């Protein structure tokens, strides 16, 4: 059957299709496809960087994991800004030696969570919570104190120097911790990264479950891309928000059904290949001498930085 916009045309007039706008698919579908493709692209790029002939890529993952945990612990317990600056320079050196994109990595690290942490913690830098020396006055009533409902507030509200430094320290700790996590994940293939958890005596069954979830997450993402692409080529015009929510729900249901089928197929495939429920431990033989040198030197450097920060703090307290 022909559509009404063709049948109802008077004789002699040109037939024109209905106006459907510049875009033939919904913004929701385009945005979903873009985000899914970005996830797949990021994963492929991470695996590529992890296989480059760089410095951290040549270190055994178990040794790297121990050092990165110690690095995060130092960032968490240290209060000295100079020590944090040295740690940032060390992370830059390691990123450069590992042939990672330095500028893009720094934007990835410092452009999101540390900045958000700083913005969230800035209200706590007011003298309402952390008293100290004036840095930036926000309000000055000219009085020693003012009454606000049932509370007595200081007559001058300002950002204290101590409060701002505390907020900056919190943001720096967040950024340094993310730097360690980024260096670990970008220089270690996924399979070897999961196997390195055996150094921490993580149960093998837990490692197997996490590794399988990670591997088949990529399969489900590709399936999601196929679902949204099939919907996009069949969509003419724009759909309402309610139809978009219905599309999202039906896509989730279809993805869930496919994941259940995939689970059964994976189990049957593992059984056919001799899987009996026993898990082989990912713990390997001790690393090479280069790995031990890296571990010892890194631990010594971390202890020296921690001791230097503590000595500087004690010096400020007593002198």
C-alpha positions in Angstrom: 0.0 0.0 0.0 1.1 3.5 -0.8 1.4 6.1 2.0 -1.2 8.9 2.2 1.1 11.6 1.2 1.4 10.0 -2.2 -2.2 8.9 -2.7 -3.9 12.2 -1.6 -1.9 14.4 -4.0 -4.1 16.2 -6.6 -3.4 15.4 -10.3 -0.8 17.5 -11.9 1.0 18.5 -8.7 4.5 17.4 -7.8 4.8 14.8 -5.2 7.0 15.8 -2.3 7.9 13.7 0.7 7.1 14.9 4.2 9.6 17.1 5.9 11.5 15.0 8.4 14.2 17.5 9.4 17.9 17.4 8.9 18.5 14.3 11.0 16.8 11.0 10.3 17.5 9.4 13.6 17.0 10.5 17.2 19.6 12.2 19.3 19.3 9.4 21.8 20.4 6.7 19.3 23.2 8.8 17.9 24.5 9.7 21.4 24.3 6.1 22.5 26.2 4.9 19.5 28.8 7.6 20.0 29.4 6.7 23.6 29.6 2.9 22.9 32.1 3.4 20.0 34.1 5.7 22.3 34.3 2.9 24.9 35.4 0.3 22.4 38.0 2.8 20.9 39.4 3.6 24.4 39.7 -0.1 25.3 41.6 -0.9 22.0 43.9 2.1 22.5 44.6 1.0 26.1 45.5 -2.5 25.0 47.8 -1.0 22.3 49.6 1.2 24.8 50.0 -1.7 27.2 52.0 -3.6 24.5 54.4 -0.8 23.6 58.1 -1.4 24.4 58.2 1.1 27.3 59.7 1.1 30.8 56.6 0.2 32.9 55.5 -2.3 30.3 58.6 -4.3 30.8 58.0 -4.6 34.6 56.2 -7.7 36.0 52.6 -6.7 36.8 52.8 -8.0 40.4 55.7 -5.8 41.2 54.0 -2.8 39.6 50.9 -3.4 41.6 52.8 -3.3 44.9 54.6 -0.1 43.9 51.4 1.6 42.8 49.7 0.7 46.1 52.6 2.1 48.0 52.5 5.2 45.8 48.8 5.7 46.5 49.4 5.2 50.3 52.1 7.8 50.2 49.8 10.3 48.5 47.1 9.6 51.0 49.1 10.0 54.2 51.5 12.8 53.1 50.7 16.4 54.0 53.7 18.1 52.4 53.0 20.0 49.1 56.7 19.7 48.1 56.5 15.9 48.4 53.3 15.9 46.3 55.1 18.0 43.6 58.0 15.5 43.5 55.5 12.6 43.2 53.9 14.4 40.3 57.2 14.9 38.6 58.0 11.2 39.1 54.7 10.2 37.6 55.5 12.4 34.6 58.9 10.8 34.2 57.4 7.3 34.3 54.6 8.2 31.8 57.2 9.6 29.4 59.5 6.6 29.8 56.5 4.3 29.1 55.8 6.0 25.8 52.3 7.1 26.9 50.9 10.4 25.5 51.9 12.8 28.3 49.6 15.7 27.6 46.5 13.6 26.9 47.2 11.5 30.0 47.5 14.6 32.2 44.2 15.9 30.8 42.6 12.6 31.5 44.0 12.5 35.1 43.6 16.1 36.2 40.7 17.4 34.1 37.9 15.5 35.9 38.0 14.1 39.4 40.7 16.3 41.0 39.0 19.4 39.6 35.6 18.2 40.8 37.1 17.4 44.2 38.6 20.8 44.5 35.3 22.6 43.6 33.4 20.5 46.1 35.8 21.0 48.9 36.2 24.8 48.4 33.1 25.6 50.6 34.9 23.8 53.5 37.8 26.3 53.1 35.7 29.1 54.6 36.5 30.2 58.1 33.1 28.9 59.0 34.7 25.4 59.1 38.4 25.9 59.1 39.6 29.0 60.9 42.9 30.6 59.9 44.6 33.5 58.2 42.5 35.6 55.8 43.1 34.8 52.1 40.0 36.1 50.3 37.2 38.0 52.1 33.7 37.1 50.9 31.6 39.2 53.3 32.4 41.7 55.9 29.6 43.1 58.1 31.8 45.3 60.2 30.7 43.5 63.3 32.5 40.9 65.4 29.6 38.4 65.1 26.1 38.2 63.5 23.1 36.2 64.4 21.5 34.0 61.7 18.5 32.2 63.0 19.8 30.1 65.9 23.5 30.3 65.0 26.2 32.8 65.7 28.3 33.5 62.7 31.5 35.5 62.4 31.1 39.0 61.2 33.7 38.5 58.5 33.4 35.4 56.2 36.5 34.6 54.1 38.5 31.8 52.6 41.2 30.9 55.1 44.7 30.1 53.9 44.7 26.8 55.9 41.3 25.8 54.4 42.4 26.5 50.8 45.6 24.5 51.3 43.6 21.6 52.7 41.3 21.6 49.6 44.4 21.7 47.3 45.9 18.8 49.2 42.8 16.8 48.8 42.7 17.5 45.0 46.4 16.6 44.7 45.9 13.3 46.5 43.0 12.5 44.2 45.1 13.3 41.1 48.2 11.4 42.3 46.1 8.3 43.1 44.4 8.4 39.7 47.9 8.8 38.1 49.0 5.5 39.8 45.9 3.7 38.6 46.2 5.1 35.1 49.9 4.1 34.9 49.0 0.6 36.0 46.1 0.0 33.6 47.7 1.7 30.6 50.9 -0.3 30.8 49.5 -3.7 31.6 47.4 -5.9 29.4 44.1 -6.9 31.0 44.9 -10.6 31.3 48.2 -9.9 33.1 46.6 -7.2 35.2 44.0 -9.6 36.6 46.7 -12.3 37.1 48.7 -9.8 39.2 46.0 -9.8 41.8 47.4 -13.2 42.9 50.2 -11.2 44.6 47.6 -9.8 47.0 46.3 -13.4 47.6 43.0 -12.5 46.0 40.9 -15.8 45.6 41.3 -17.3 42.1 37.6 -17.7 41.7 37.1 -14.0 42.2 39.8 -13.2 39.7 38.2 -15.6 37.1 34.8 -14.0 37.5 36.2 -10.4 37.1 38.3 -11.4 34.1 35.3 -13.1 32.4 33.1 -10.1 33.1 35.7 -7.8 31.6 36.2 -9.9 28.5 32.5 -10.4 27.7 31.7 -6.8 28.5 33.3 -6.0 25.1 31.1 -8.6 23.4 28.0 -7.1 25.0 29.1 -3.6 23.9 29.4 -4.7 20.3 26.0 -6.3 20.6 24.6 -3.1 21.9 26.1 -1.2 19.0 24.5 -3.7 16.6 21.1 -3.2 18.3 21.3 0.6 18.1 22.5 0.6 14.5 19.7 -1.6 13.5 17.2 0.7 15.2 18.8 3.8 13.6 18.5 2.5 10.0 14.8 1.7 10.7 13.9 5.1 12.3 12.5 7.8 10.1 12.0 11.2 11.7 12.2 11.9 15.4 10.5 10.0 18.2 9.0 11.4 21.4 10.8 11.1 24.8 8.4 8.5 25.9 9.1 6.4 22.8 12.8 6.9 23.5 12.5 5.5 27.0 10.5 2.6 25.6 13.3 2.0 23.1 15.9 2.1 25.9 13.9 -0.5 27.9 13.4 -2.8 25.0 17.1 -2.6 24.2 18.0 -3.5 27.7 15.6 -6.5 27.6 17.1 -7.7 24.3 20.6 -7.3 25.6 19.7 -9.2 28.8 18.3 -12.1 26.8 21.4 -12.3 24.6 23.6 -12.2 27.6 21.8 -15.2 29.2 22.2 -17.1 26.0 25.9 -16.1 25.8 26.4 -17.3 29.4 25.1 -20.8 28.6 27.2 -21.0 25.4 30.3 -19.9 27.3 29.8 -22.5 30.0 29.2 -25.3 27.4 32.3 -24.2 25.6 34.4 -24.3 28.8 33.0 -27.8 29.7 33.8 -29.1 26.2 37.4 -27.9 26.6 37.9 -29.8 29.9 36.8 -27.3 32.5 36.1 -29.2 35.8 35.7 -26.2 38.2 39.4 -26.0 39.2 41.1 -22.7 38.8 44.8 -22.4 37.9 46.4 -19.7 40.1 47.8 -16.7 38.3 50.8 -16.5 40.6 54.0 -16.9 38.6 57.6 -17.4 39.4 59.6 -14.5 40.9 60.5 -11.8 38.4 63.8 -10.9 36.9 66.5 -8.9 38.5 65.3 -5.8 36.8 61.9 -6.2 38.5 63.5 -6.6 41.9 65.7 -3.6 41.4 62.6 -1.5 40.4 60.8 -2.8 43.5 63.6 -2.0 46.0 64.5 1.4 44.5 60.9 2.5 44.4 60.2 1.4 48.0 63.3 3.2 49.2 62.3 6.4 47.3 58.8 6.2 48.7 60.1 5.8 52.3 62.5 8.7 51.8 59.8 10.9 50.5 57.5 10.0 53.5 60.3 10.5 56.0 61.2 13.9 54.4 57.6 15.1 54.6 57.4 14.0 58.3 60.6 15.7 59.2 59.5 18.9 57.5 56.2 18.8 59.4 57.9 18.2 62.8 60.3 21.1 62.0 57.4 23.4 61.5 55.8 22.3 64.7 58.8 22.6 67.0 60.7 25.4 65.3 
